[in-house]
C-alpha cells in the first residue's frame, strides 16, 4: 500500500494477503521531493513491462487568487520510474 500526506512524502508498506493489515514490515520512503516544502500526495503506482511507475501530485495547491506560487512551484503531476 502506498500512502502519504501533503507535507510528509510518500511511503509504501507490504500488506498481508487479505489486505487487512501490514505484513510485519516497516513502511519505506519511496518518494522524497527536495523542492520547497516537500509537498507530495495522491500516489498511484502501476507496473508496465519491467518498470514500476509512481505518479503523485506536488506543488502549491491553494491561494492562486491572492498569493500565486512561483513559476515551477505550481501544483502538478510528477512521475518516477524504477525496476524494483
Phi and psi restraints in degrees (range 20) as a CNS / XPLOR table:
assign (resid 1 and name C) (resid 2 and name N)
       (resid 2 and name CA) (resid 2 and name C) 1.0 -100.4 20.0 2
assign (resid 2 and name N) (resid 2 and name CA)
       (resid 2 and name C) (resid 3 and name N) 1.0 139.9 20.0 2
assign (resid 2 and name C) (resid 3 and name N)
       (resid 3 and name CA) (resid 3 and name C) 1.0 -155.3 20.0 2
assign (resid 3 and name N) (resid 3 and name CA)
       (resid 3 and name C) (resid 4 and name N) 1.0 167.0 20.0 2
assign (resid 3 and name C) (resid 4 and name N)
       (resid 4 and name CA) (resid 4 and name C) 1.0 169.2 20.0 2
assign (resid 4 and name N) (resid 4 and name CA)
       (resid 4 and name C) (resid 5 and name N) 1.0 178.8 20.0 2
assign (resid 4 and name C) (resid 5 and name N)
       (resid 5 and name CA) (resid 5 and name C) 1.0 -134.3 20.0 2
assign (resid 5 and name N) (resid 5 and name CA)
       (resid 5 and name C) (resid 6 and name N) 1.0 170.8 20.0 2
assign (resid 5 and name C) (resid 6 and name N)
       (resid 6 and name CA) (resid 6 and name C) 1.0 -55.2 20.0 2
assign (resid 6 and name N) (resid 6 and name CA)
       (resid 6 and name C) (resid 7 and name N) 1.0 -37.7 20.0 2
assign (resid 6 and name C) (resid 7 and name N)
       (resid 7 and name CA) (resid 7 and name C) 1.0 -107.2 20.0 2
assign (resid 7 and name N) (resid 7 and name CA)
       (resid 7 and name C) (resid 8 and name N) 1.0 4.9 20.0 2
assign (resid 7 and name C) (resid 8 and name N)
       (resid 8 and name CA) (resid 8 and name C) 1.0 -128.4 20.0 2
assign (resid 8 and name N) (resid 8 and name CA)
       (resid 8 and name C) (resid 9 and name N) 1.0 27.9 20.0 2
assign (resid 8 and name C) (resid 9 and name N)
       (resid 9 and name CA) (resid 9 and name C) 1.0 65.0 20.0 2
assign (resid 9 and name N) (resid 9 and name CA)
       (resid 9 and name C) (resid 10 and name N) 1.0 -173.5 20.0 2
assign (resid 9 and name C) (resid 10 and name N)
       (resid 10 and name CA) (resid 10 and name C) 1.0 -121.5 20.0 2
assign (resid 10 and name N) (resid 10 and name CA)
       (resid 10 and name C) (resid 11 and name N) 1.0 136.4 20.0 2
assign (resid 10 and name C) (resid 11 and name N)
       (resid 11 and name CA) (resid 11 and name C) 1.0 -125.1 20.0 2
assign (resid 11 and name N) (resid 11 and name CA)
       (resid 11 and name C) (resid 12 and name N) 1.0 164.4 20.0 2
assign (resid 11 and name C) (resid 12 and name N)
       (resid 12 and name CA) (resid 12 and name C) 1.0 -136.3 20.0 2
assign (resid 12 and name N) (resid 12 and name CA)
       (resid 12 and name C) (resid 13 and name N) 1.0 140.3 20.0 2
assign (resid 12 and name C) (resid 13 and name N)
       (resid 13 and name CA) (resid 13 and name C) 1.0 -136.7 20.0 2
assign (resid 13 and name N) (resid 13 and name CA)
       (resid 13 and name C) (resid 14 and name N) 1.0 141.5 20.0 2
assign (resid 13 and name C) (resid 14 and name N)
       (resid 14 and name CA) (resid 14 and name C) 1.0 -76.3 20.0 2
assign (resid 14 and name N) (resid 14 and name CA)
       (resid 14 and name C) (resid 15 and name N) 1.0 137.3 20.0 2
assign (resid 14 and name C) (resid 15 and name N)
       (resid 15 and name CA) (resid 15 and name C) 1.0 -105.4 20.0 2
assign (resid 15 and name N) (resid 15 and name CA)
       (resid 15 and name C) (resid 16 and name N) 1.0 159.1 20.0 2
assign (resid 15 and name C) (resid 16 and name N)
       (resid 16 and name CA) (resid 16 and name C) 1.0 -69.5 20.0 2
assign (resid 16 and name N) (resid 16 and name CA)
       (resid 16 and name C) (resid 17 and name N) 1.0 170.4 20.0 2
assign (resid 16 and name C) (resid 17 and name N)
       (resid 17 and name CA) (resid 17 and name C) 1.0 -63.1 20.0 2
assign (resid 17 and name N) (resid 17 and name CA)
       (resid 17 and name C) (resid 18 and name N) 1.0 -25.5 20.0 2
assign (resid 17 and name C) (resid 18 and name N)
       (resid 18 and name CA) (resid 18 and name C) 1.0 -83.7 20.0 2
assign (resid 18 and name N) (resid 18 and name CA)
       (resid 18 and name C) (resid 19 and name N) 1.0 -13.5 20.0 2
assign (resid 18 and name C) (resid 19 and name N)
       (resid 19 and name CA) (resid 19 and name C) 1.0 72.1 20.0 2
assign (resid 19 and name N) (resid 19 and name CA)
       (resid 19 and name C) (resid 20 and name N) 1.0 25.1 20.0 2
assign (resid 19 and name C) (resid 20 and name N)
       (resid 20 and name CA) (resid 20 and name C) 1.0 -105.1 20.0 2
assign (resid 20 and name N) (resid 20 and name CA)
       (resid 20 and name C) (resid 21 and name N) 1.0 -15.7 20.0 2
assign (resid 20 and name C) (resid 21 and name N)
       (resid 21 and name CA) (resid 21 and name C) 1.0 -160.2 20.0 2
assign (resid 21 and name N) (resid 21 and name CA)
       (resid 21 and name C) (resid 22 and name N) 1.0 168.2 20.0 2
assign (resid 21 and name C) (resid 22 and name N)
       (resid 22 and name CA) (resid 22 and name C) 1.0 -68.8 20.0 2
assign (resid 22 and name N) (resid 22 and name CA)
       (resid 22 and name C) (resid 23 and name N) 1.0 157.0 20.0 2
assign (resid 22 and name C) (resid 23 and name N)
       (resid 23 and name CA) (resid 23 and name C) 1.0 -93.0 20.0 2
assign (resid 23 and name N) (resid 23 and name CA)
       (resid 23 and name C) (resid 24 and name N) 1.0 31.2 20.0 2
assign (resid 23 and name C) (resid 24 and name N)
       (resid 24 and name CA) (resid 24 and name C) 1.0 85.2 20.0 2
assign (resid 24 and name N) (resid 24 and name CA)
       (resid 24 and name C) (resid 25 and name N) 1.0 -0.8 20.0 2
assign (resid 24 and name C) (resid 25 and name N)
       (resid 25 and name CA) (resid 25 and name C) 1.0 -104.7 20.0 2
assign (resid 25 and name N) (resid 25 and name CA)
       (resid 25 and name C) (resid 26 and name N) 1.0 159.5 20.0 2
assign (resid 25 and name C) (resid 26 and name N)
       (resid 26 and name CA) (resid 26 and name C) 1.0 -75.2 20.0 2
assign (resid 26 and name N) (resid 26 and name CA)
       (resid 26 and name C) (resid 27 and name N) 1.0 160.7 20.0 2
assign (resid 26 and name C) (resid 27 and name N)
       (resid 27 and name CA) (resid 27 and name C) 1.0 -76.1 20.0 2
assign (resid 27 and name N) (resid 27 and name CA)
       (resid 27 and name C) (resid 28 and name N) 1.0 142.2 20.0 2
assign (resid 27 and name C) (resid 28 and name N)
       (resid 28 and name CA) (resid 28 and name C) 1.0 -111.3 20.0 2
assign (resid 28 and name N) (resid 28 and name CA)
       (resid 28 and name C) (resid 29 and name N) 1.0 138.3 20.0 2
assign (resid 28 and name C) (resid 29 and name N)
       (resid 29 and name CA) (resid 29 and name C) 1.0 -74.4 20.0 2
assign (resid 29 and name N) (resid 29 and name CA)
       (resid 29 and name C) (resid 30 and name N) 1.0 119.1 20.0 2
assign (resid 29 and name C) (resid 30 and name N)
       (resid 30 and name CA) (resid 30 and name C) 1.0 -111.0 20.0 2
assign (resid 30 and name N) (resid 30 and name CA)
       (resid 30 and name C) (resid 31 and name N) 1.0 -10.3 20.0 2
assign (resid 30 and name C) (resid 31 and name N)
       (resid 31 and name CA) (resid 31 and name C) 1.0 -148.3 20.0 2
assign (resid 31 and name N) (resid 31 and name CA)
       (resid 31 and name C) (resid 32 and name N) 1.0 131.7 20.0 2
assign (resid 31 and name C) (resid 32 and name N)
       (resid 32 and name CA) (resid 32 and name C) 1.0 -137.3 20.0 2
assign (resid 32 and name N) (resid 32 and name CA)
       (resid 32 and name C) (resid 33 and name N) 1.0 113.1 20.0 2
assign (resid 32 and name C) (resid 33 and name N)
       (resid 33 and name CA) (resid 33 and name C) 1.0 -91.8 20.0 2
assign (resid 33 and name N) (resid 33 and name CA)
       (resid 33 and name C) (resid 34 and name N) 1.0 113.8 20.0 2
assign (resid 33 and name C) (resid 34 and name N)
       (resid 34 and name CA) (resid 34 and name C) 1.0 -83.7 20.0 2
assign (resid 34 and name N) (resid 34 and name CA)
       (resid 34 and name C) (resid 35 and name N) 1.0 -0.8 20.0 2
assign (resid 34 and name C) (resid 35 and name N)
       (resid 35 and name CA) (resid 35 and name C) 1.0 -84.1 20.0 2
assign (resid 35 and name N) (resid 35 and name CA)
       (resid 35 and name C) (resid 36 and name N) 1.0 148.5 20.0 2
assign (resid 35 and name C) (resid 36 and name N)
       (resid 36 and name CA) (resid 36 and name C) 1.0 33.6 20.0 2
assign (resid 36 and name N) (resid 36 and name CA)
       (resid 36 and name C) (resid 37 and name N) 1.0 -110.8 20.0 2
assign (resid 36 and name C) (resid 37 and name N)
       (resid 37 and name CA) (resid 37 and name C) 1.0 -98.2 20.0 2
assign (resid 37 and name N) (resid 37 and name CA)
       (resid 37 and name C) (resid 38 and name N) 1.0 17.4 20.0 2
assign (resid 37 and name C) (resid 38 and name N)
       (resid 38 and name CA) (resid 38 and name C) 1.0 62.5 20.0 2
assign (resid 38 and name N) (resid 38 and name CA)
       (resid 38 and name C) (resid 39 and name N) 1.0 29.8 20.0 2
assign (resid 38 and name C) (resid 39 and name N)
       (resid 39 and name CA) (resid 39 and name C) 1.0 -72.9 20.0 2
assign (resid 39 and name N) (resid 39 and name CA)
       (resid 39 and name C) (resid 40 and name N) 1.0 122.5 20.0 2
assign (resid 39 and name C) (resid 40 and name N)
       (resid 40 and name CA) (resid 40 and name C) 1.0 -149.0 20.0 2
assign (resid 40 and name N) (resid 40 and name CA)
       (resid 40 and name C) (resid 41 and name N) 1.0 141.7 20.0 2
assign (resid 40 and name C) (resid 41 and name N)
       (resid 41 and name CA) (resid 41 and name C) 1.0 -166.0 20.0 2
assign (resid 41 and name N) (resid 41 and name CA)
       (resid 41 and name C) (resid 42 and name N) 1.0 170.7 20.0 2
assign (resid 41 and name C) (resid 42 and name N)
       (resid 42 and name CA) (resid 42 and name C) 1.0 67.4 20.0 2
assign (resid 42 and name N) (resid 42 and name CA)
       (resid 42 and name C) (resid 43 and name N) 1.0 45.0 20.0 2
assign (resid 42 and name C) (resid 43 and name N)
       (resid 43 and name CA) (resid 43 and name C) 1.0 -68.6 20.0 2
assign (resid 43 and name N) (resid 43 and name CA)
       (resid 43 and name C) (resid 44 and name N) 1.0 138.5 20.0 2
assign (resid 43 and name C) (resid 44 and name N)
       (resid 44 and name CA) (resid 44 and name C) 1.0 -139.8 20.0 2
assign (resid 44 and name N) (resid 44 and name CA)
       (resid 44 and name C) (resid 45 and name N) 1.0 127.1 20.0 2
assign (resid 44 and name C) (resid 45 and name N)
       (resid 45 and name CA) (resid 45 and name C) 1.0 -124.2 20.0 2
assign (resid 45 and name N) (resid 45 and name CA)
       (resid 45 and name C) (resid 46 and name N) 1.0 142.0 20.0 2
assign (resid 45 and name C) (resid 46 and name N)
       (resid 46 and name CA) (resid 46 and name C) 1.0 -149.5 20.0 2
assign (resid 46 and name N) (resid 46 and name CA)
       (resid 46 and name C) (resid 47 and name N) 1.0 160.2 20.0 2
assign (resid 46 and name C) (resid 47 and name N)
       (resid 47 and name CA) (resid 47 and name C) 1.0 -105.9 20.0 2
assign (resid 47 and name N) (resid 47 and name CA)
       (resid 47 and name C) (resid 48 and name N) 1.0 134.4 20.0 2
assign (resid 47 and name C) (resid 48 and name N)
       (resid 48 and name CA) (resid 48 and name C) 1.0 -135.6 20.0 2
assign (resid 48 and name N) (resid 48 and name CA)
       (resid 48 and name C) (resid 49 and name N) 1.0 114.9 20.0 2
assign (resid 48 and name C) (resid 49 and name N)
       (resid 49 and name CA) (resid 49 and name C) 1.0 64.4 20.0 2
assign (resid 49 and name N) (resid 49 and name CA)
       (resid 49 and name C) (resid 50 and name N) 1.0 -130.0 20.0 2
assign (resid 49 and name C) (resid 50 and name N)
       (resid 50 and name CA) (resid 50 and name C) 1.0 -97.1 20.0 2
assign (resid 50 and name N) (resid 50 and name CA)
       (resid 50 and name C) (resid 51 and name N) 1.0 12.8 20.0 2
assign (resid 50 and name C) (resid 51 and name N)
       (resid 51 and name CA) (resid 51 and name C) 1.0 -116.9 20.0 2
assign (resid 51 and name N) (resid 51 and name CA)
       (resid 51 and name C) (resid 52 and name N) 1.0 147.9 20.0 2
assign (resid 51 and name C) (resid 52 and name N)
       (resid 52 and name CA) (resid 52 and name C) 1.0 -105.6 20.0 2
assign (resid 52 and name N) (resid 52 and name CA)
       (resid 52 and name C) (resid 53 and name N) 1.0 134.6 20.0 2
assign (resid 52 and name C) (resid 53 and name N)
       (resid 53 and name CA) (resid 53 and name C) 1.0 -115.7 20.0 2
assign (resid 53 and name N) (resid 53 and name CA)
       (resid 53 and name C) (resid 54 and name N) 1.0 129.9 20.0 2
assign (resid 53 and name C) (resid 54 and name N)
       (resid 54 and name CA) (resid 54 and name C) 1.0 -113.5 20.0 2
assign (resid 54 and name N) (resid 54 and name CA)
       (resid 54 and name C) (resid 55 and name N) 1.0 116.4 20.0 2
assign (resid 54 and name C) (resid 55 and name N)
       (resid 55 and name CA) (resid 55 and name C) 1.0 -102.6 20.0 2
assign (resid 55 and name N) (resid 55 and name CA)
       (resid 55 and name C) (resid 56 and name N) 1.0 141.4 20.0 2
assign (resid 55 and name C) (resid 56 and name N)
       (resid 56 and name CA) (resid 56 and name C) 1.0 -155.7 20.0 2
assign (resid 56 and name N) (resid 56 and name CA)
       (resid 56 and name C) (resid 57 and name N) 1.0 160.6 20.0 2
assign (resid 56 and name C) (resid 57 and name N)
       (resid 57 and name CA) (resid 57 and name C) 1.0 -95.2 20.0 2
assign (resid 57 and name N) (resid 57 and name CA)
       (resid 57 and name C) (resid 58 and name N) 1.0 146.6 20.0 2
assign (resid 57 and name C) (resid 58 and name N)
       (resid 58 and name CA) (resid 58 and name C) 1.0 -153.1 20.0 2
assign (resid 58 and name N) (resid 58 and name CA)
       (resid 58 and name C) (resid 59 and name N) 1.0 154.0 20.0 2
assign (resid 58 and name C) (resid 59 and name N)
       (resid 59 and name CA) (resid 59 and name C) 1.0 114.3 20.0 2
assign (resid 59 and name N) (resid 59 and name CA)
       (resid 59 and name C) (resid 60 and name N) 1.0 -175.2 20.0 2
assign (resid 59 and name C) (resid 60 and name N)
       (resid 60 and name CA) (resid 60 and name C) 1.0 -81.9 20.0 2
assign (resid 60 and name N) (resid 60 and name CA)
       (resid 60 and name C) (resid 61 and name N) 1.0 129.2 20.0 2
assign (resid 60 and name C) (resid 61 and name N)
       (resid 61 and name CA) (resid 61 and name C) 1.0 -107.7 20.0 2
assign (resid 61 and name N) (resid 61 and name CA)
       (resid 61 and name C) (resid 62 and name N) 1.0 -15.4 20.0 2
assign (resid 61 and name C) (resid 62 and name N)
       (resid 62 and name CA) (resid 62 and name C) 1.0 -132.7 20.0 2
assign (resid 62 and name N) (resid 62 and name CA)
       (resid 62 and name C) (resid 63 and name N) 1.0 166.6 20.0 2
assign (resid 62 and name C) (resid 63 and name N)
       (resid 63 and name CA) (resid 63 and name C) 1.0 75.7 20.0 2
assign (resid 63 and name N) (resid 63 and name CA)
       (resid 63 and name C) (resid 64 and name N) 1.0 28.9 20.0 2
assign (resid 63 and name C) (resid 64 and name N)
       (resid 64 and name CA) (resid 64 and name C) 1.0 -63.8 20.0 2
assign (resid 64 and name N) (resid 64 and name CA)
       (resid 64 and name C) (resid 65 and name N) 1.0 -31.3 20.0 2
assign (resid 64 and name C) (resid 65 and name N)
       (resid 65 and name CA) (resid 65 and name C) 1.0 -72.0 20.0 2
assign (resid 65 and name N) (resid 65 and name CA)
       (resid 65 and name C) (resid 66 and name N) 1.0 -32.6 20.0 2
assign (resid 65 and name C) (resid 66 and name N)
       (resid 66 and name CA) (resid 66 and name C) 1.0 -112.4 20.0 2
assign (resid 66 and name N) (resid 66 and name CA)
       (resid 66 and name C) (resid 67 and name N) 1.0 -24.0 20.0 2
assign (resid 66 and name C) (resid 67 and name N)
       (resid 67 and name CA) (resid 67 and name C) 1.0 -148.4 20.0 2
assign (resid 67 and name N) (resid 67 and name CA)
       (resid 67 and name C) (resid 68 and name N) 1.0 76.9 20.0 2
assign (resid 67 and name C) (resid 68 and name N)
       (resid 68 and name CA) (resid 68 and name C) 1.0 -64.9 20.0 2
assign (resid 68 and name N) (resid 68 and name CA)
       (resid 68 and name C) (resid 69 and name N) 1.0 142.9 20.0 2
assign (resid 68 and name C) (resid 69 and name N)
       (resid 69 and name CA) (resid 69 and name C) 1.0 -70.3 20.0 2
assign (resid 69 and name N) (resid 69 and name CA)
       (resid 69 and name C) (resid 70 and name N) 1.0 156.8 20.0 2
assign (resid 69 and name C) (resid 70 and name N)
       (resid 70 and name CA) (resid 70 and name C) 1.0 -63.5 20.0 2
assign (resid 70 and name N) (resid 70 and name CA)
       (resid 70 and name C) (resid 71 and name N) 1.0 155.1 20.0 2
assign (resid 70 and name C) (resid 71 and name N)
       (resid 71 and name CA) (resid 71 and name C) 1.0 -55.3 20.0 2
assign (resid 71 and name N) (resid 71 and name CA)
       (resid 71 and name C) (resid 72 and name N) 1.0 131.2 20.0 2
assign (resid 71 and name C) (resid 72 and name N)
       (resid 72 and name CA) (resid 72 and name C) 1.0 91.6 20.0 2
assign (resid 72 and name N) (resid 72 and name CA)
       (resid 72 and name C) (resid 73 and name N) 1.0 -13.7 20.0 2
assign (resid 72 and name C) (resid 73 and name N)
       (resid 73 and name CA) (resid 73 and name C) 1.0 -102.0 20.0 2
assign (resid 73 and name N) (resid 73 and name CA)
       (resid 73 and name C) (resid 74 and name N) 1.0 5.0 20.0 2
assign (resid 73 and name C) (resid 74 and name N)
       (resid 74 and name CA) (resid 74 and name C) 1.0 -64.0 20.0 2
assign (resid 74 and name N) (resid 74 and name CA)
       (resid 74 and name C) (resid 75 and name N) 1.0 160.6 20.0 2
assign (resid 74 and name C) (resid 75 and name N)
       (resid 75 and name CA) (resid 75 and name C) 1.0 -66.0 20.0 2
assign (resid 75 and name N) (resid 75 and name CA)
       (resid 75 and name C) (resid 76 and name N) 1.0 128.4 20.0 2
assign (resid 75 and name C) (resid 76 and name N)
       (resid 76 and name CA) (resid 76 and name C) 1.0 -152.4 20.0 2
assign (resid 76 and name N) (resid 76 and name CA)
       (resid 76 and name C) (resid 77 and name N) 1.0 167.5 20.0 2
assign (resid 76 and name C) (resid 77 and name N)
       (resid 77 and name CA) (resid 77 and name C) 1.0 -98.3 20.0 2
assign (resid 77 and name N) (resid 77 and name CA)
       (resid 77 and name C) (resid 78 and name N) 1.0 133.1 20.0 2
assign (resid 77 and name C) (resid 78 and name N)
       (resid 78 and name CA) (resid 78 and name C) 1.0 -121.0 20.0 2
assign (resid 78 and name N) (resid 78 and name CA)
       (resid 78 and name C) (resid 79 and name N) 1.0 160.7 20.0 2
assign (resid 78 and name C) (resid 79 and name N)
       (resid 79 and name CA) (resid 79 and name C) 1.0 -141.3 20.0 2
assign (resid 79 and name N) (resid 79 and name CA)
       (resid 79 and name C) (resid 80 and name N) 1.0 143.8 20.0 2
assign (resid 79 and name C) (resid 80 and name N)
       (resid 80 and name CA) (resid 80 and name C) 1.0 -123.0 20.0 2
assign (resid 80 and name N) (resid 80 and name CA)
       (resid 80 and name C) (resid 81 and name N) 1.0 155.6 20.0 2
assign (resid 80 and name C) (resid 81 and name N)
       (resid 81 and name CA) (resid 81 and name C) 1.0 -133.7 20.0 2
assign (resid 81 and name N) (resid 81 and name CA)
       (resid 81 and name C) (resid 82 and name N) 1.0 140.9 20.0 2
assign (resid 81 and name C) (resid 82 and name N)
       (resid 82 and name CA) (resid 82 and name C) 1.0 -150.4 20.0 2
assign (resid 82 and name N) (resid 82 and name CA)
       (resid 82 and name C) (resid 83 and name N) 1.0 155.7 20.0 2
assign (resid 82 and name C) (resid 83 and name N)
       (resid 83 and name CA) (resid 83 and name C) 1.0 -92.7 20.0 2
assign (resid 83 and name N) (resid 83 and name CA)
       (resid 83 and name C) (resid 84 and name N) 1.0 -8.7 20.0 2
